[in-house]
């Protein structure tokens, strides 16, 4: 049975299931139940750490390292002897570089064993939020058909500009190449039909309004989950070329999510070659145990991201990140209750991800939401009141100075 978009998003936010980790530490771990094996349990390999995860000290961030090792063994962490409590070990390590290796070594009856993880220090971190809107194409068609004098004669872009004027909000619009004839009154509309007459206006607003690739069209669902890497790359390049043609290089930024948030892991490298730094998703687990909207990342790291929200894949250099709120599925009265618990977590108290979808703004859409802008105002207003600053995720390191 085909899963409707609305039902899918409702399930995605309602389900946050997890899996039990049985001594596995990503693809770099080992089971501490095996004799003689040492395992760092915290921090996780690829963890992105900020000041809320430790203690700021001169020239670095002091973090706690915890793990398991044989009872009889002496454990050192980066050369410093660790504290022991039965089979547990603990030590403090000072991170002084953006990326650091942490190595725990045990020396006992079973010989010398070690386990190394690599972590990222978000050393210039500050409370910040990113805001993106997926599935954009209708506003392009409206502007092209009505030939407005200004981009902001279109009600949708004008509504977004009002949010920027009120809160300083930065907006990234993830766009389709084609409307796929959905809700069209005539023939297919594509970005190739959009005029470059507004290029100066796009450039004048590029400090807060940017465009990027999302997919070729709304259908099919999951267009890149099983597609060849070249299909994804080709579609990305086609949309990127159009953005630069009609809006200028200043308006373009690399994508942070593809349509339905799924792609082959073989595509990570190709995305990184096109300057993709961040891939965002829901990282939620379905009732059948499968992980979804996770860019086909493995189950162990998907489970970690469902709870810890940022993780770097060192092979590609991409940081994976969890989306916190989707405006079109969160009723206005539930927005603040959904956001407030995030203040208690070191990852989301520092980095907040807000998003929604374009189609719900339009009265002709079957699931039109009349209070859509009000929902965004409430979420962004709350973020502003709590000290979050607007950023684009591709600027610096995850919106903070690199």
C-alpha positions, 0 to 999 in steps of 0.5 A: 500500500502506498504511504501518503506523504502526510502519513509518512511524516507523521510516522517519522516524528512519532517514532524514535525507536532504537536498537540495543548495542551489544558491545558494537562501536560503529564499524570501528568497535569490538565486543568487550565481552571477548577476553582481553578486548578493550572498547571506548564506549564514549565518545563515539567514533565520529562524534561532533563535540561542543562546549556542552559536551565537556569543559572549555580549558585554555587551548582546548576542550576537556572531555570524558572518555569511558569504556570497558577493559579486562579487569586485570589490565592497566589502561591508558588513554592517550598515554595517561593512566585511566581510573578503573571501576571493575571492568570500566575505565574513565579518563579525561582527554583535552581536544586541541585540534578540530579532529583528534584521535583518542586511543585507549590501550590495555596491558594485562594477562591477555597482552596489549590491546587498543581501541582508537576513535576519532572525534570532531571538536566544534570549537567555534560553536554557538547556539544556532539554527538552520531553516530549510524548505523542501520540494520547491517548484510551485513558486517558480511556476507562479512567478514565471506565469505572472511575470511579477515586477519583483520576486517578492510580489509572490506571496510565498517569497514575501512571507519568507522575507517577512520572517527574515526582516523580523528575526534575521532568518536565513532560508535555504530552498531545496528545489525541483527541476520540474513540477511534473505536471502536478497541479498544473493547468497546462504543460510541464513547467521546468526551471529552464523556463524561469527567466534570468530577469530577477538575477540582480534581485536574487543576488541582492538577497543572497545573504539570507535566501539561497537555492539548492538541488533537491530532486528532478521532480516530486515523483517518484518517491525515494528517487535516489535510494536505488538509483545509480550514483550518476543519476543523482549527480546528473540531476544535481548538476542540471539543477545547479546549472539552472540556479546559477543561470537565473540567480547567480553563483551567490545564490547557489549553495550545495544541497544538505538533503535529497528528496526523501532523504535516501541515497546509496552510500556509494554516492557520498564521495560524489556528493563530497566532490560537489562540496556537500558538507552536511546531509540531514535526515530524520534517522527514525526506525520503522516498526519493521526495524528498518531505518528511514530518511537516513541516507542509507547509513548503517544501523549502528550510526543511524541509531547513534544519530537518532539520539545524538544528532550529529556525526561525521563520516571521515571517509567522505568528510560529510557530517550527518545531522538530525532534523528536529522539527517539520513545520507542516506536520507539527500543529501550532500548539505543539511547536513549543512543547516539541522544541523545549526538551531540546534545550536539555541536550548538548547537541540540540541546545547548540544546533537546531534544525528546522524545516518544512515543505513548500506545497502546504503553503498553496491553497490549491494543494490538497493538504493546504495548511492555512496557518503554515506561516504562523507555525514558522513564526512560532518556531523561529520566534522561540529559537530567537528568544532562546539565543539561537542565531540563524545560519546556513549549514554549509557556512564554515563548520555546520554554520559556525566559523571553521 
